Amino acid sequence: MSVDDTTQPEFYSPWPLLGKKFSKQLGEIRIDTEALHPLSRAAGFDDGTKLRNSALQAWEGGELDFHNKWRSYWDKTNTEVKFQMNKGTVECPVWDTFLTADFESGLVTIGTGGLKVDSGFYGNVLTALEEVAQVGRFQIDPSPFYNVTKLFVESNDFYFTADKDGHPILHASDSLRSGGGGGLSNVTITTTDLDGSLTPSSYATDKLTFDREDFYLSPDSADKPVVSLATRGTTVKQSNDLAVFGEIETLTFNRDDGFYVTQGSDSKESIINVTGASGAAGAKGDTGDTGAAGAAGAAGADGADGTGIGTQVQSFTSAVEWQFAHNLGKQPVLWSAFDDGLDAIIPDKVDVSDPNTAYFYFLNATAGTAILASGEAQAFYLTAKHSDDSAVFPDLQVISFNVDDFYLHGSQDPLNTDTVGVNLRSRRITVRQTDFAASFGDVDVVSFHTDGFYVTQNDGEREAIVNLQFDKPKLTEEESKAINIENPGASEDLSIFHASNGEVLTSMVAVLTGTTPSITWTIRTDSNRDATGTEVVTGGTATTSETTGDVVTSFSTDGVLAGHVWLETTAQSGVSTLSVTLKYTKPV
């Protein structure tokens, strides 16, 4: 028996209390908040970023100057409930487990301190063995024995050894292990392919272990083990992480909000469909130009007129009043408000009496985002047709595009889905010589050999130009420029030379001297030395070599040096000297 030395804090009824001035309740609210502080400090959450969706994972306890002396803890990685002692400090806890309960098997494990029983294990009554009964597959006589003081085993089938502390350990004899006693026996485990055919993997064993992350075991009606596949959980979240749900097995779509599910041509495929609100009349699409191998593009479908639900979103800087000109033009207007951390807030007052402007009022200046919606939802229908009316399909909710001929792109943000682009996939072509000596059909890519051709691109156009190699300017043999810097800093900005003859960079070599030297450097070029310039390698190059040097041959640009060429550094340590050599060619 122990004496209760804890303190019970004073706690007032939930507030606000109707009929009592709010200012008169502030003192009680403060007392309640202080009383809740030890509970908040003792709680540990599974995910501390979004507490409203989190779960209590740990609970700490202790004393006045050491509030986290012990804790109960859910170990989700190993699926175990643990009781732990803090072997560290308040600020830097070190948790030592003294009791573990396995969630899957129910096995309870005691830590290094052991288990103490008041009456002892070896008193007049053997309290650790109050009942002895035979269970399991080879049960013969189910009658139990109570309050036993001795336990005998058959010496031909079992034998004892002692552990380092002198405690007895019961073992099965070799005859049982080999199957002579009808108990344990060797089992051959062989793996199979999905079609049932055997693979070379087979093992002779008397123990078979299943990974509990992938399987779980349960007994059948005859107490025989059944191996089951563990369900894999998934994580579902909104694109802005406003709501995150982890390790779920079922994802449900609310049909009252316009969702319905159908099955694809593959029996393992489900398709999520949305019955959306009808929008304004859609513009008629342009008829596509006739291509060399393709037909003219079909006209776009006309959208049906309808009201639909209008939604507006606007962010506000810190202020005591938000004025939101949403121009929805309908009532009632639904609203939500969030602070700049996307946590929901309730303003002191909201006025939505004006169908086009909403007013949010706060006691203190507040920054955040408001969302407004108005209108009524109804299904929309489209009519799809050819521009010459040769085929007309009325009253459609879904228009499908053949993936072999088209691909779609648009915003993944549910608040910004006004536009979806329909794109025509590239058509394969046939390449051949004019005399039909060589012909290649269904070609996606036409390549030109660098020995006789080179390809350029028309600036700002989706046009490639094929040039004969003899028209290409001839370049000189490789030339070089070098710069050496003693004791370079982390913000050097030094000119190397001026390129005015179409020089094309081929490689850069940097080498250092110093004590474990390291430096980040970059080469820039521009006709204006005072400009930011174009980086030859975006983000620069980190160099540590003190021997052969670091060689750079891959560039973020085409390597053409336009005007001034200079070197900049952004970080360095232990560098005594930096040497950078630029190698390039230029037209004759």
Phi, psi and omega per residue, in radians:
M1 nan 2.414 -3.135
S2 -2.217 2.748 -3.125
V3 -1.595 2.332 3.122
D4 -1.354 1.967 3.134
D5 -1.919 0.385 -3.136
T6 -1.519 2.893 3.140
T7 -1.968 2.326 3.096
Q8 -1.701 1.962 -3.094
P9 -1.272 2.705 3.049
E10 -1.315 2.409 -3.093
F11 -2.511 2.215 -3.088
Y12 -1.587 2.878 -3.098
S13 -1.129 2.794 -3.128
P14 -0.986 2.571 -3.107
W15 -2.151 2.893 0.012
P16 -1.298 2.607 -3.134
L17 -1.647 2.019 -3.097
L18 -1.109 2.444 3.127
G19 1.563 -0.041 3.137
K20 -2.173 2.335 -3.107
K21 -0.973 2.401 -3.112
F22 -1.072 -0.646 -3.133
S23 -1.104 -0.471 3.116
K24 -1.351 -0.217 -3.114
Q25 -1.719 -0.124 -3.048
L26 -1.086 -0.683 3.126
G27 -1.102 -0.725 3.112
E28 -1.149 -0.678 3.117
I29 -1.081 -0.724 3.136
R30 -1.117 -0.729 3.116
I31 -1.100 -0.750 3.115
D32 -1.075 -0.735 -3.123
T33 -1.104 -0.734 3.107
E34 -1.133 -0.647 3.135
A35 -1.161 -0.533 -3.139
L36 -1.429 -0.232 -3.070
H37 -1.039 -0.804 3.115
P38 -1.053 -0.598 3.129
L39 -1.192 -0.735 3.125
S40 -1.115 -0.700 -3.126
R41 -1.217 -0.490 -3.104
A42 -1.423 -0.304 -3.029
A43 -1.498 2.421 3.020
G44 -2.114 2.274 -3.020
F45 -1.854 2.680 3.127
D46 -1.144 -0.658 3.116
D47 -2.457 1.956 -3.074
G48 -1.475 0.005 -3.080
T49 -1.454 -0.604 3.127
K50 -2.276 1.487 -2.960
L51 -1.121 -0.530 -3.071
R52 -1.185 -0.363 3.111
N53 -1.835 0.095 -3.031
S54 -1.552 -3.083 3.135
A55 -2.384 2.615 3.107
L56 -1.273 2.040 -3.070
Q57 -1.864 -0.499 -3.111
A58 -2.476 2.619 3.105
W59 -2.393 2.110 -3.046
E60 -1.774 2.686 3.064
G61 -2.550 2.891 -3.126
G62 2.989 -2.377 -3.085
E63 -2.412 -3.089 -2.949
L64 -0.951 -0.917 -3.058
D65 -1.679 0.087 3.133
F66 -2.610 1.335 -2.959
H67 -1.255 -0.275 -3.098
N68 -2.090 0.954 3.137
K69 -1.280 -0.528 3.127
W70 -2.564 2.901 3.070
R71 -2.750 2.713 2.882
S72 -1.750 2.493 -2.942
Y73 -2.569 2.317 3.045
W74 -1.653 1.957 3.111
D75 -1.547 1.638 -3.053
K76 -1.230 -0.390 3.127
T77 -1.201 -0.774 -3.116
N78 -1.774 0.070 -3.109
T79 0.852 1.035 -3.128
E80 -2.366 2.515 2.956
V81 -1.654 2.226 -3.044
K82 -2.201 2.511 2.941
F83 -1.935 2.214 -2.948
Q84 -2.294 2.596 3.044
M85 -1.884 2.468 3.137
N86 -1.493 1.872 3.099
K87 -1.542 -0.023 -3.135
G88 -1.784 -2.395 -3.130
T89 -2.054 3.102 3.105
V90 -1.087 -0.777 -3.085
E91 -1.349 -0.615 -3.102
C92 -2.174 1.337 -3.099
P93 -1.203 2.522 3.015
V94 -2.156 1.916 -2.974
W95 -1.599 2.086 3.131
D96 -1.888 2.113 -3.064
T97 -1.401 2.232 3.086
F98 -2.002 -0.164 3.093
L99 -2.656 2.267 -3.119
T100 -2.290 2.339 3.038
A101 -2.090 2.044 -3.115
D102 -1.342 2.201 -3.061
F103 -1.165 -0.615 -3.076
E104 -1.394 -0.867 -3.040
S105 -1.624 -0.315 -3.051
G106 1.368 0.056 -3.122
L107 -1.203 2.287 3.095
V108 -1.832 2.233 -3.110
T109 -2.019 2.245 3.109
I110 -1.617 2.487 -3.128
G111 -1.274 -2.908 -3.037
T112 -1.141 -0.317 -3.133
G113 -1.281 -0.316 3.116
G114 1.445 -2.989 -3.102
L115 -2.126 2.219 -3.136
K116 -1.901 2.283 3.089
V117 -2.053 2.280 -3.015
D118 -0.984 -0.758 -3.082
S119 -1.476 -0.081 3.099
G120 1.447 2.777 3.134
F121 -1.463 -0.280 -3.005
Y122 -2.186 0.677 3.076
G123 -1.439 -2.810 3.134
N124 -1.102 -0.579 3.078
V125 -1.996 2.272 -3.124
L126 -1.336 1.454 -2.998
T127 -1.160 -0.401 3.128
A128 -1.287 -0.266 3.117
L129 -2.272 1.145 3.132
E130 -1.256 -0.399 -3.128
E131 -2.483 2.363 3.056
V132 -2.205 2.207 3.131
A133 -2.595 2.672 3.110
Q134 -1.617 2.259 -3.122
V135 -2.328 2.994 3.022
G136 1.695 -2.825 -2.970
R137 -1.131 -0.647 -3.023
F138 -1.836 0.499 3.120
Q139 -1.109 2.265 -3.121
I140 -1.893 -1.001 -3.140
D141 -2.021 1.925 -3.068
P142 -1.311 -0.086 -3.070
S143 -1.163 2.165 3.128
P144 -1.441 2.874 3.079
F145 -2.074 2.210 -3.054
Y146 -1.869 2.651 3.072
N147 0.887 0.855 -3.135
V148 -1.413 2.559 3.059
T149 -1.912 -0.229 3.110
K150 -2.433 2.614 3.109
L151 -2.305 2.059 -3.131
F152 -1.806 2.586 3.056
V153 -2.242 2.692 3.128
E154 -1.291 2.107 -3.059
S155 -1.144 -0.430 3.123
N156 -1.287 -0.379 -3.068
D157 -1.909 -0.432 -3.073
F158 -2.374 2.791 3.017
Y159 -2.641 2.784 -3.097
F160 -1.923 2.592 2.870
T161 -2.301 3.034 -3.132
A162 -2.067 2.507 3.060
D163 -1.455 -3.018 -3.044
K164 -1.145 -0.350 3.127
D165 -1.736 0.126 3.110
G166 1.489 0.161 3.132
H167 -1.433 2.476 -3.087
P168 -1.286 2.516 3.061
I169 -2.183 2.211 -3.099
L170 -1.618 2.291 -3.138
H171 -2.183 2.616 2.991
A172 -1.479 2.489 -3.127
S173 -1.255 2.897 3.141
D174 -1.067 -0.531 -3.127
S175 -1.143 -0.654 3.088
L176 -1.220 -0.684 -3.132
R177 -1.085 -0.615 -3.110
S178 -1.521 -0.007 3.088
G179 1.711 -0.004 -3.094
G180 -1.146 -0.522 -3.106
G181 -1.685 0.100 -3.140
G182 1.400 0.157 -3.120
G183 -1.769 -1.982 -3.124
L184 -1.186 2.573 3.119
S185 -2.631 2.720 3.093
N186 -1.192 2.448 -3.134
V187 -2.216 2.390 3.066
T188 -1.700 2.123 -3.133
I189 -1.823 2.201 -3.129
T190 -2.222 2.294 3.119
T191 -1.476 2.663 3.133
T192 -2.251 2.748 3.024
D193 -1.421 3.035 -3.121
L194 -1.087 -0.499 -3.138
D195 -1.502 0.081 3.092
G196 1.612 -0.132 -3.132
S197 -1.283 2.565 -3.102
L198 -1.360 2.547 3.023
T199 -1.919 2.914 -3.060
P200 -1.140 -0.226 -3.034
S201 -1.339 1.991 3.060
S202 -2.588 2.573 -3.050
Y203 -2.438 2.387 3.004
A204 -1.665 2.036 -2.989
T205 -2.630 2.795 2.995
D206 -1.962 0.252 3.138
K207 -2.550 2.278 3.119
L208 -2.203 2.097 -3.070
T209 -1.950 2.389 3.114
F210 -1.979 2.320 3.103
D211 -1.160 2.092 -3.046
R212 -1.249 -0.205 3.014
E213 -1.309 -0.363 -3.114
D214 -1.960 -0.417 -3.059
F215 -2.407 2.825 2.908
Y216 -2.492 2.653 -3.080
L217 -1.909 2.484 3.063
S218 -2.569 2.604 -3.106
P219 -1.428 2.593 3.027
D220 -1.607 -2.972 -3.076
S221 -1.130 -0.385 3.118
A222 -1.726 0.280 3.112
D223 1.130 0.464 3.065
K224 -1.698 2.506 -3.073
P225 -1.259 2.439 3.068
V226 -2.062 2.226 3.140
V227 -1.615 2.175 -3.132
S228 -2.131 2.601 3.139
L229 -1.443 2.227 3.121
A230 -1.250 2.414 3.132
T231 -1.283 2.334 3.093
R232 -1.501 2.193 3.094
G233 -1.477 2.682 3.085
T234 -2.114 2.947 3.100
T235 -2.021 2.263 3.121
V236 -2.048 2.328 3.133
K237 -2.605 2.774 3.006
Q238 -1.328 2.785 -3.069
S239 -1.132 -0.436 3.112
N240 -1.727 0.246 3.118
D241 1.026 0.359 3.132
L242 -1.159 -0.528 3.091
A243 -2.423 2.211 -3.118
V244 -2.249 2.258 3.123
F245 -2.186 1.982 -3.046
G246 -1.734 2.673 3.035
E247 0.903 0.956 3.094
I248 -1.844 2.713 -3.118
E249 -1.872 -0.390 -3.082
T250 -2.269 2.326 3.086
L251 -2.046 2.062 -3.049
T252 -1.975 2.417 3.115
F253 -1.909 2.252 -3.072
N254 -1.345 1.972 -3.116
R255 -1.269 -0.315 3.059
D256 -1.200 -0.344 3.140
D257 -1.713 0.109 3.023
G258 1.866 0.196 3.123
F259 -1.724 2.512 2.911
Y260 -2.572 2.618 -2.982
V261 -2.008 2.326 3.056
T262 -2.175 2.949 -3.125
Q263 -1.836 2.360 3.133
G264 -1.349 -3.115 3.137
S265 -1.106 -0.523 3.028
D266 -1.484 2.235 -3.082
S267 -1.093 -0.312 -3.139
K268 -1.631 0.154 -3.063
E269 -1.992 2.264 3.011
S270 -1.974 2.496 -3.114
I271 -2.049 2.174 3.105
I272 -1.581 2.172 -3.123
N273 -2.036 2.672 -3.138
V274 -2.168 2.261 2.970
T275 -1.607 1.700 -3.017
G276 -1.530 2.973 3.039
A277 -1.357 2.517 -3.110
S278 -1.284 2.439 -3.125
G279 -1.760 -2.955 3.099
A280 -1.172 2.845 -3.104
A281 -1.031 2.245 -3.114
G282 -1.327 2.579 3.123
A283 -1.291 2.593 -3.136
K284 -1.324 2.263 -3.070
G285 -1.260 2.687 3.114
D286 -1.289 2.597 3.039
T287 -1.339 2.224 -3.057
G288 -1.203 2.663 3.079
D289 -1.232 2.569 3.120
T290 -1.282 2.116 -3.131
G291 -1.543 3.060 -3.115
A292 -1.110 -0.624 -3.100
A293 -2.181 0.085 -3.049
G294 -2.126 2.865 -3.134
A295 -1.523 2.913 3.124
A296 -1.139 2.556 -3.126
G297 -1.215 2.531 -3.135
A298 -1.362 2.697 3.120
A299 -1.261 2.576 3.112
G300 -1.228 2.708 -3.111
A301 -1.352 2.590 3.074
D302 -1.490 2.258 3.099
G303 -1.393 2.476 3.118
A304 -1.347 2.559 3.125
D305 -1.241 2.574 3.094
G306 -3.066 2.888 -3.103
T307 -1.403 -1.145 3.096
G308 1.378 2.910 3.074
I309 -1.546 2.167 3.072
G310 -1.672 2.444 -3.132
T311 -2.300 2.377 3.112
Q312 -2.307 2.456 3.122
V313 -2.241 2.355 3.107
Q314 -2.574 2.437 3.089
S315 -1.751 2.617 -3.083
F316 -2.286 2.508 2.995
T317 -1.349 3.007 -3.044
S318 -1.083 2.104 3.141
A319 -2.818 2.789 3.101
V320 -1.495 -0.216 3.100
E321 -2.358 2.248 2.999
W322 -1.861 2.191 3.074
Q323 -1.937 1.995 -2.986
F324 -1.975 1.798 3.079
A325 -1.497 1.552 -3.011
H326 -1.569 -0.440 3.085
N327 0.980 0.596 3.088
L328 -1.271 -0.530 3.028
G329 1.279 0.204 -3.124
K330 -2.419 2.724 3.059
Q331 -2.312 2.678 0.038
P332 -1.301 2.810 3.109
V333 -1.896 2.166 3.077
L334 -1.613 2.450 -3.088
W335 -2.384 2.671 2.973
S336 -2.457 2.589 3.134
A337 -2.285 2.458 -3.134
F338 -2.334 2.553 3.029
D339 -1.366 -3.110 -3.069
D340 -1.259 -0.061 3.000
G341 -1.760 0.177 3.128
L342 1.143 0.436 2.985
D343 -1.622 2.395 -3.105
A344 -1.129 2.418 3.115
I345 -2.297 2.762 3.105
I346 -2.054 1.973 3.116
P347 -1.119 2.896 3.087
D348 -1.166 -0.606 3.130
K349 -2.703 2.514 3.074
V350 -2.290 2.227 3.137
D351 -2.014 1.937 3.112
V352 -2.083 0.466 -3.127
S353 -1.193 -0.513 3.068
D354 -1.401 2.175 -3.090
P355 -1.182 -0.142 -3.095
N356 -2.126 -0.191 -3.109
T357 -2.424 2.340 3.087
A358 -2.038 2.580 -3.119
Y359 -2.182 2.242 3.093
F360 -1.999 2.237 -3.114
Y361 -2.069 2.416 -3.124
F362 -2.228 2.608 3.066
L363 -1.201 -0.618 3.108
N364 -2.150 2.678 3.122
A365 -1.001 2.267 -3.026
T366 -2.375 2.418 3.034
A367 -1.894 2.554 3.123
G368 2.963 -2.664 -3.035
T369 -2.389 2.451 3.060
A370 -2.060 2.494 3.096
I371 -2.175 2.247 -3.140
L372 -2.164 2.556 3.104
A373 -2.509 2.535 3.128
S374 -2.719 2.666 3.116
G375 2.064 -3.044 3.118
E376 -2.251 2.444 -3.089
A377 -1.419 2.440 3.013
Q378 -2.674 2.692 -3.126
A379 -1.169 2.583 3.076
F380 -2.040 2.707 -3.124
Y381 -2.334 2.571 3.139
L382 -2.129 2.744 2.973
T383 -2.029 2.148 3.110
A384 -1.839 2.393 -3.122
K385 -2.748 2.796 2.984
H386 -1.302 2.758 -3.109
S387 -1.138 -0.426 3.114
D388 -1.715 0.226 3.114
D389 1.060 0.356 3.141
S390 -1.248 -0.362 3.070
A391 -2.519 2.196 -3.094
V392 -2.255 2.284 3.124
F393 -2.211 1.750 -3.078
P394 -1.525 2.912 2.993
D395 0.942 0.950 3.129
L396 -1.795 2.550 2.977
Q397 -1.864 -0.373 -3.097
V398 -2.335 2.284 3.001
I399 -2.004 2.139 -3.122
S400 -1.768 2.517 3.102
F401 -1.999 2.264 3.135
N402 -1.073 2.096 -3.065
V403 -1.159 -0.328 3.097
D404 -1.286 -0.402 -3.065
D405 -1.960 -0.419 -3.046
F406 -2.333 2.807 2.903
Y407 -2.500 2.576 -3.068
L408 -1.886 2.616 2.996
H409 -2.530 2.614 3.133
G410 -3.103 3.137 -3.096
S411 -1.249 2.457 3.044
Q412 -1.544 -0.074 -3.130
D413 -1.424 2.106 -3.107
P414 -1.089 -0.300 3.109
L415 -1.573 -0.010 -3.079
N416 -2.484 1.124 -3.096
T417 -2.089 0.578 -3.109
D418 -1.196 -0.485 -3.008
T419 -2.245 2.273 2.983
V420 -2.185 2.196 -3.116
G421 -1.580 2.334 3.059
V422 -1.829 2.115 -3.041
N423 -2.071 2.447 3.096
L424 -1.469 2.227 3.113
R425 -1.224 2.720 3.130
S426 -1.065 2.393 3.087
R427 -1.599 2.366 3.086
R428 -1.243 2.604 -3.092
I429 -2.175 2.977 3.062
T430 -1.967 2.284 -3.141
V431 -1.943 2.314 3.115
R432 -2.693 2.821 3.015
Q433 -1.390 2.746 -3.065
T434 -1.118 -0.451 3.129
D435 -1.660 0.208 3.124
F436 1.082 0.292 3.136
A437 -1.152 -0.502 3.095
A438 -2.450 2.322 -3.133
S439 -2.445 2.355 -3.113
F440 -2.288 2.033 -3.097
G441 -1.707 2.780 3.081
D442 0.953 0.936 -3.074
V443 -1.748 2.334 3.046
D444 -1.613 -0.575 -3.032
V445 -2.292 2.325 3.018
V446 -1.937 2.088 -3.111
S447 -1.834 2.577 3.110
F448 -2.052 2.231 -3.066
H449 -1.154 2.332 -3.080
T450 -1.196 -0.274 3.103
D451 -1.207 -0.467 -3.082
G452 -2.148 -0.221 -3.054
F453 -2.422 2.818 2.886
Y454 -2.530 2.616 -3.006
V455 -2.006 2.336 3.059
T456 -2.147 2.949 -3.137
Q457 -2.100 2.362 3.088
N458 -1.227 2.177 -3.057
D459 -0.973 2.249 3.083
G460 1.273 0.084 -3.113
E461 -2.124 2.703 3.041
R462 -1.557 1.049 -3.043
E463 -2.349 2.257 3.037
A464 -1.867 2.444 -3.097
I465 -2.009 2.176 3.121
V466 -1.638 2.187 -3.095
N467 -2.074 2.550 3.005
L468 -1.292 2.481 -3.029
Q469 -1.077 -0.559 -3.068
F470 -1.241 -0.274 3.066
D471 -1.422 -0.274 -3.081
K472 -1.270 2.381 -3.133
P473 -1.009 2.417 3.097
K474 -1.442 2.470 -3.094
L475 -1.857 2.667 3.110
T476 -1.314 3.015 2.985
E477 -1.156 2.858 -3.030
E478 -1.104 2.318 3.047
E479 -2.061 3.008 -3.096
S480 -2.603 2.697 2.991
K481 -2.307 2.534 -3.111
A482 -2.341 2.688 3.059
I483 -2.381 2.350 3.114
N484 -2.093 2.284 -3.093
I485 -2.205 2.197 3.066
E486 -1.593 2.395 3.126
N487 0.823 1.000 -3.094
P488 -1.167 2.586 3.079
G489 -1.647 -2.996 -3.107
A490 -1.642 0.113 -3.132
S491 -2.517 0.754 3.117
E492 -1.245 2.607 3.113
D493 -2.582 1.541 -2.957
L494 -2.174 2.334 3.101
S495 -1.299 2.552 3.102
I496 -1.915 -0.979 3.067
F497 -2.886 3.069 3.119
H498 -1.953 2.130 -3.132
A499 -1.709 2.108 -3.071
S500 -2.289 0.067 -3.061
N501 -2.114 0.516 3.116
G502 1.228 0.622 3.124
E503 -1.079 2.429 3.136
V504 -2.099 2.088 -3.092
L505 -1.189 2.374 3.105
T506 -1.962 -0.586 3.118
S507 -2.855 2.832 3.059
M508 -2.354 2.404 -3.137
V509 -2.220 2.256 3.117
A510 -2.213 2.395 3.120
V511 -2.467 2.598 -3.037
L512 -2.161 2.799 2.827
T513 -2.251 2.698 3.140
G514 2.540 -2.854 -3.129
T515 -1.865 1.867 -3.014
T516 0.754 1.037 -3.002
P517 -1.306 2.643 3.065
S518 -2.695 2.379 -3.135
I519 -2.650 2.560 3.035
T520 -1.948 2.164 -3.055
W521 -2.355 2.820 3.124
T522 -2.613 2.669 3.081
I523 -1.913 2.274 3.102
R524 -2.124 2.715 3.125
T525 -2.522 2.489 3.120
D526 -2.982 2.666 3.081
S527 -1.233 -0.344 3.114
N528 -1.917 1.970 -3.094
R529 -1.136 -0.415 -3.112
D530 -1.504 -0.066 -3.141
A531 -1.419 2.984 3.078
T532 -1.146 -0.634 3.116
G533 1.441 2.877 3.112
T534 -1.727 2.210 3.108
E535 -1.311 2.269 3.070
V536 -1.168 -0.694 3.031
V537 -2.152 1.941 -3.085
T538 -1.049 2.241 3.140
G539 1.526 -0.134 3.106
G540 1.395 -3.049 -3.082
T541 -2.265 2.309 3.075
A542 -1.619 2.190 -3.090
T543 -2.131 2.380 3.068
T544 -2.295 -0.094 -3.013
S545 -1.188 2.354 3.042
E546 -2.004 0.117 -3.044
T547 -2.055 -1.661 -3.075
T548 -1.398 -0.260 -3.119
G549 1.582 2.758 3.077
D550 -1.623 2.172 -3.074
V551 -1.805 2.261 3.137
V552 -2.015 2.122 3.123
T553 -2.172 -0.058 3.129
S554 -1.914 2.212 -3.039
F555 -2.124 2.739 3.098
S556 -1.420 -0.253 3.121
T557 -2.010 -3.029 3.080
D558 -1.413 0.050 3.077
G559 1.503 -0.039 -3.134
V560 -1.279 2.231 3.128
L561 -1.643 2.001 -3.043
A562 -1.906 1.661 3.078
G563 1.530 -2.322 -3.078
H564 -1.179 2.495 3.090
V565 -2.205 2.178 -3.111
W566 -2.465 2.863 -3.093
L567 -1.986 2.406 3.041
E568 -2.231 2.592 3.030
T569 -2.062 2.597 -3.138
T570 -2.150 -0.271 3.119
A571 -2.832 2.560 3.084
Q572 -2.805 2.685 3.012
S573 -2.688 2.327 3.035
G574 1.195 0.358 -3.072
V575 -1.667 2.206 3.046
S576 -1.622 -0.807 3.093
T577 -2.425 2.575 3.056
L578 -2.172 2.222 3.095
S579 -2.159 2.151 3.131
V580 -2.156 2.224 3.125
T581 -2.022 2.241 3.085
L582 -1.828 2.214 3.092
K583 -1.946 2.370 -3.025
Y584 -2.677 2.900 2.988
T585 -2.137 2.864 3.109
K586 -2.575 2.717 -3.113
P587 -1.087 2.654 3.110
V588 -1.170 nan nan
